[in-house]
Amino acid sequence: MDSSRNAPPVTADSGGASGVGVSSAPGRSASILSGAVPAAGVRSTAPAVRVRELIGAVRSLPVGTVDASGVVGAAGADGAELIDLVGTLEELKSAIAGVQARAAVAFDLAQRQAQAQAGVPASEQSRGVGAQLALARKESPARGSRLLGLARALVTEMAHTLTALDTGQLNEWRATLLVRETACLSAADRCAVDEDLAADRGTFEGAGDRTLIAAARAAAYRRDPRSVTQRASHAARDRHVSLRPAPDTMTYLTALLPVAQGVAMHAELTRHADTCRAAGDERSRGQLMADALVERTTGTPGGFSRVEVQLIMTDRALLQGDSEPARLPGYGIVPAGWARNLLTGEKPSTNTADPAATRGFEIWLRRLYTAPDSGDLIAADSRSRLFTAGQRRFLQARDDLCRTPYCDAPIRHYDHIIAWHTNGPTSLANGAGLCEACNHTKELPGWKATAPPSPCPGPGFSARHTLTISTPTGHTYSSTAPPLPGSRPNRTDHEQRERQGQRGSEPSHPPMPDGHRRNDGSTPTRPVRDSRRAQLLLA
């Protein structure tokens, strides 16, 4: 263990349940850290204010600067001092994670007590707490719930692990690993495993993630082999397939499977690739395995069956070769050239065989008229309770993902921001795409969402759609719809008023041809050529 971990702490007030200590190594690192502690004086006793003072002190550390040429100035500190500083800051991060865990559990308890006094059933108490913690930590609601579960386990059942986190012997991720590997145990057995893995026994010294997981699994199995075995047998219920973006218009298709099925699939794909290579196929083994997986899953060589692919791009990017990137719902931003190649069926510049590249799409064009600069979609309202098919398409295109801040989950519900039963209109301005969990959270007591005062389709309008979420503690968070291809960032209110005055009654979008209007705000589609189908949305 290095000297910075054995040195006595120099404490800077942080306002946590137990103070956050910034340990200073003797000699070199002390000269750096001593400049970060504010002069003695009157301090506020509010924990959040004291933490902000600590943040200011950390930001003022003289660690050097980087000039325009990329040259680093060390501000008088040598390499050893800087390494000591990096290690000490890592201890501070771990200590902060420990204080966050205690604060999360204290907040959860306070919310439960308040809800109990309000007559909320015990089974429904604490709902929405994870979502509030997620917003405060700028995390997704799903991760907020996991962080709350981690905090509960550390504070109530794993005191030794929490102490190791406080003292910098564990970081938050490795504490999470220990909590995860002991989740199947009873509270008593979990406490026993926590004691077996206590830091003073040298468990964490030099241990990596895999070593830590192995030690936790072994200790858990020794305490309760039956529960660990049952957990393994029940794990198959968690099998699923997920999709997430990868760089360069690629994507990760991940399957969580029982080990026997996963090994069998990989072995079969490997045998297929070896057979093709032996027959003279020039594709690599990895390419052959990936192509075979797509073909066997979709039933077609190119991987496209009767599945609609939506692509949002500007007419300039499609017809005039503009470089404005397009957006592929479910993936994200893609280059304009790649989008044009996808629609025209041109073969990409690669040395791999692409059986799908020589086939054309059946292209259906659907125009989406947007407000100038911002790209906010404009459509007609509806008096019905449910959003029409056209409105749902517009909300999907406008919001792309769940509109709750920091939540990147796919849209599952088309929600009235102001509830329909409180006379909220069924309009695009009052609509938002949400995931299922966020939509249910929004309906909990104390939560409130507000929409813009009007759809604002008038001349000169340039602000993208926004909504405001208020939590039971009175905190507010704003959400702005992502910009569509071809739009520019929101302007300030002053700039918007100036532009409105200059434009006067200038129309905000070109008129739609006769016979192309519908009450739901959508436009009819036109087939261009035959083959597989892609829907192109022109913004």
Secondary structure, DSSP 8 states (H G I E B T S, - for coil): --HHHHS-EEE----SSS--EEE--TTHHHHHHGGGS--S------HHHHHHHHHHHHHT----EE-TT--EE-TT--HHHHHHHHHHHHHHHHHHHHHHHHHHHHHHHHHHHHHHHTT--GGGTTTTHHHHHHHHTT--HHHHHHHHHHHHHHHHT-HHHHHHHHTTSS-HHHHHHHHHHTTTS-HHHHHHHHHHT-GGGTSSTT--HHHHHHHHHHHHHHH-HHHHHHHHHHGGGG-EEEEEEETTTEEEEEEE--HHHHHHHHHHHHHHHHHHHHTT--S-HHHHHHHHHHHHHHSSTTS--S--EEEEE-HHHHHS-----EEETTTEEE-HHHHHHHHHT---S-SS--TTTTS-EEEEEEE--B-TTT--B----BSSSS--HHHHHHHHHHH-S--STT------EEEESS-GGGT--BSSTTEEEE-HHHHHHHTSTT-EEE--SS---STT-----EEEEE-TTS-EEEEE----TT------HHHHHHHHHHHTT--SS----TT---TTS-----B-SSSEEEEEEE-
